[in-house]
């Protein structure tokens, strides 16, 4: 009798805390640039802040930071800092006084906003010459021996399971209406060195992977994981991973 093929390892069984564990972090250079471009460092407002990833990065650069998110759960799990005040509210109705914000940011969040309503709020809370920054990070890039398989998986296999808004993120919000005096962003990126479990743990947090699973297409992620594992080599080997940071920057 033929020897049975052993089942594939379930690389995606990471538990509920995986999103926080595997999400890439913005570099300090991003906050330093935003602070330098703002008219002063009195107040930064981070809309759609989630659990405060960018909010915390801004705290050392500004006298005060307000992080705003509609999710009570996200706010409850946000990182604390003496200069940060978190408030539960939508980006379209920010609990911020008129004319007081030197910087308004939205990191990996603007594609969920009602943009005309958000822009009205930005104009209301902004002080003269304040900076608005819509920040996102693009599709990750891997070593050449891994990247072709990854890009095919991302765009062609799991791609149909992404929500429509994901295309706005992948293009750096290039196609959205942005009615502000626009500034050119610097070239910045996020860089990590990840083991295979870290990389696949991150992939497992994608909404597209969850949607494929719910549609009965677990095979897509499983086959991808097997292929990448074979190419990766030692699972404990750290490989470079990079995401380009995209920004739409405007003077209010």
C-alpha positions in Angstrom: 0.0 0.0 0.0 1.3 3.5 -0.7 2.5 5.5 2.2 -0.1 8.1 3.2 0.8 11.8 2.6 1.2 13.5 6.0 -1.2 16.4 6.5 0.1 19.9 6.0 1.0 21.9 9.0 -1.6 24.5 9.9 0.6 27.6 9.9 -2.5 29.8 10.3 -3.7 28.5 13.7 -2.3 31.4 15.6 -5.0 32.4 18.1 -7.0 35.5 18.6 -4.0 37.7 19.6 -2.3 37.2 16.2 -3.3 40.5 14.7 -1.4 42.5 17.3 1.5 40.1 17.3 2.2 40.0 13.6 1.2 43.4 12.3 4.2 45.4 11.0 5.1 48.6 12.8 5.7 52.0 11.3 9.3 53.4 11.6 10.1 56.3 13.9 11.2 58.2 10.8 7.5 58.5 9.8 6.5 60.3 12.9 9.6 62.5 12.8 8.8 63.6 9.2 5.1 64.4 10.1 6.1 66.4 13.1 8.7 68.4 11.1 6.1 69.1 8.4 3.4 70.2 10.8 3.2 73.9 11.6 4.0 73.2 15.3 3.9 70.3 17.7 1.0 71.2 19.9 -1.6 68.6 19.0 -1.8 65.6 16.7 -5.1 63.8 16.0 -5.0 60.2 14.8 -8.3 59.2 13.3 -9.3 55.6 12.9 -6.4 54.9 15.3 -7.2 51.2 16.1 -5.1 50.1 19.0 -2.8 53.1 18.7 0.0 51.9 16.4 0.7 55.3 14.8 -0.7 57.2 17.8 2.0 55.9 20.1 4.7 56.7 17.5 3.5 60.3 17.4 3.5 60.8 21.2 7.2 61.6 21.6 7.0 64.2 18.8 3.9 66.2 20.0 2.8 67.9 23.2 -0.5 66.1 23.0 -2.0 63.3 20.8 -5.6 62.3 20.5 -6.4 58.9 19.2 -9.9 58.4 17.8 -11.6 55.1 16.9 -15.2 54.0 16.7 -14.4 50.6 18.3 -14.5 50.3 22.1 -12.5 47.1 21.9 -9.7 48.8 19.9 -9.6 51.7 22.3 -9.6 49.4 25.3 -6.5 47.6 23.9 -4.6 50.7 22.8 -1.1 51.4 24.1 -1.0 54.0 26.8 1.2 57.1 27.0 1.1 60.1 29.2 0.6 62.4 26.2 -2.1 60.4 24.5 -5.9 60.7 25.1 -8.1 58.1 23.4 -11.7 58.8 22.5 -14.3 56.5 21.0 -15.9 58.2 18.0 -16.0 58.0 14.3 -13.6 59.9 12.1 -16.5 61.8 10.6 -17.5 63.2 14.1 -14.2 63.8 15.9 -14.6 65.0 19.6 -11.9 67.7 19.1 -12.2 71.4 19.5 -12.3 73.7 16.5 -9.0 75.0 15.1 -6.6 73.2 17.4 -4.9 70.3 15.5 -1.5 70.8 13.9 -1.6 67.3 12.4 -4.4 65.0 11.4 -3.5 61.4 10.4 -5.3 58.3 9.3 -3.2 55.2 9.1 -4.5 52.3 7.1 -8.0 53.5 7.8 -9.1 56.2 5.3 -10.6 53.7 2.9 -13.3 53.0 5.5 -14.3 56.7 6.0 -17.0 58.7 4.5 -14.3 61.0 3.0 -16.4 64.2 2.3 -17.6 64.1 6.0 -14.1 63.3 7.2 -12.6 66.2 5.2 -15.2 68.6 6.7 -14.1 67.5 10.1 -10.4 67.9 9.2 -11.1 71.5 8.1 -13.0 72.2 11.3 -10.4 70.9 13.8 -7.3 72.0 11.9 -5.4 75.1 12.7 -4.0 77.2 9.9 -1.4 75.4 7.7 -2.1 72.1 9.5 -1.0 68.9 7.8 -3.3 66.0 6.8 -1.7 62.7 6.2 -3.4 59.6 4.9 -0.9 56.9 5.5 -0.9 53.3 4.2 1.5 50.6 3.5 1.5 48.7 0.2 2.0 45.1 -0.8 4.9 43.5 0.9 8.0 42.3 -1.0 10.2 39.3 -0.1 13.5 37.8 -1.3 13.4 37.1 -5.1 13.2 33.3 -4.5 10.0 33.8 -2.5 8.4 36.9 -4.0 7.1 35.5 -7.3 5.0 32.9 -5.5 3.9 35.4 -2.9 2.8 38.0 -5.5 0.8 35.3 -7.4 -0.9 34.3 -4.2 -1.7 37.8 -3.2 -3.0 39.1 -6.5 -4.5 36.1 -8.2 -5.4 33.4 -5.7 -6.5 35.2 -2.5 -7.0 38.5 -4.4 -10.7 37.9 -5.2 -11.4 37.5 -1.5 -10.2 41.0 -0.5 -12.9 43.7 0.2 -13.2 46.2 -2.6 -11.6 48.9 -0.4 -8.3 47.0 -0.4 -7.5 48.3 -3.8 -7.4 51.8 -2.5 -4.8 50.7 0.0 -2.7 48.9 -2.5 -2.6 52.0 -4.7 -1.7 54.3 -1.8 -5.0 56.1 -2.1 -3.9 57.5 -5.4 -7.4 57.5 -6.9 -9.4 59.1 -4.1 -10.5 62.7 -4.0 -8.0 64.8 -2.0 -9.0 68.4 -2.1 -6.0 69.9 -0.4 -2.8 71.6 -1.4 -0.8 68.4 -1.9 2.8 67.8 -0.8 5.2 65.2 -2.1 5.9 62.4 0.5 9.3 61.1 1.3 10.4 57.6 0.4 9.9 55.5 3.5 9.3 51.9 4.1 8.7 49.3 6.9 11.4 46.7 7.2 11.3 43.5 9.3 13.3 40.3 9.5 10.8 37.4 10.0 11.0 33.7 10.5 8.6 31.5 8.5 6.0 31.2 11.4 6.0 35.0 11.8 5.5 35.6 8.1 2.7 33.0 7.8 1.2 34.3 11.1 0.9 37.7 9.5 -0.7 36.2 6.3 -3.2 34.4 8.5 -4.5 37.7 9.9 -5.6 38.9 6.5 -9.4 39.3 6.0 -9.0 37.7 2.6 -7.7 34.5 4.1 -10.6 34.4 6.5 -13.1 35.1 3.7 -11.6 32.3 1.6 -11.8 30.0 4.6 -15.5 30.9 5.1 -16.1 30.2 1.3 -14.6 26.7 1.7 -11.3 27.6 0.1 -8.9 26.7 2.8 -6.8 24.9 0.1 -5.6 28.3 -1.3 -3.7 29.3 1.9 -2.7 25.8 2.7 -1.0 25.3 -0.7 0.6 28.6 -0.5 2.0 27.9 2.9 3.4 24.5 1.7 5.1 26.1 -1.3 6.6 29.0 0.7 7.8 26.6 3.5 9.6 24.5 0.9 11.3 27.6 -0.6 12.1 29.2 2.8 14.3 26.5 4.1 14.9 26.4 7.9 11.6 27.8 9.4 13.7 29.7 12.0 15.7 31.5 9.4 15.0 35.2 9.3 14.2 36.7 5.9 13.8 40.4 5.0 10.3 41.7 4.5 9.5 45.1 3.2 6.4 47.3 2.8 6.5 50.6 1.0 4.8 53.4 3.0 2.4 55.5 0.9 1.0 58.9 1.8 -1.3 61.5 0.6 -0.2 64.7 2.2 -2.1 67.9 2.2 -1.9 71.4 3.7 -5.2 72.4 5.3 
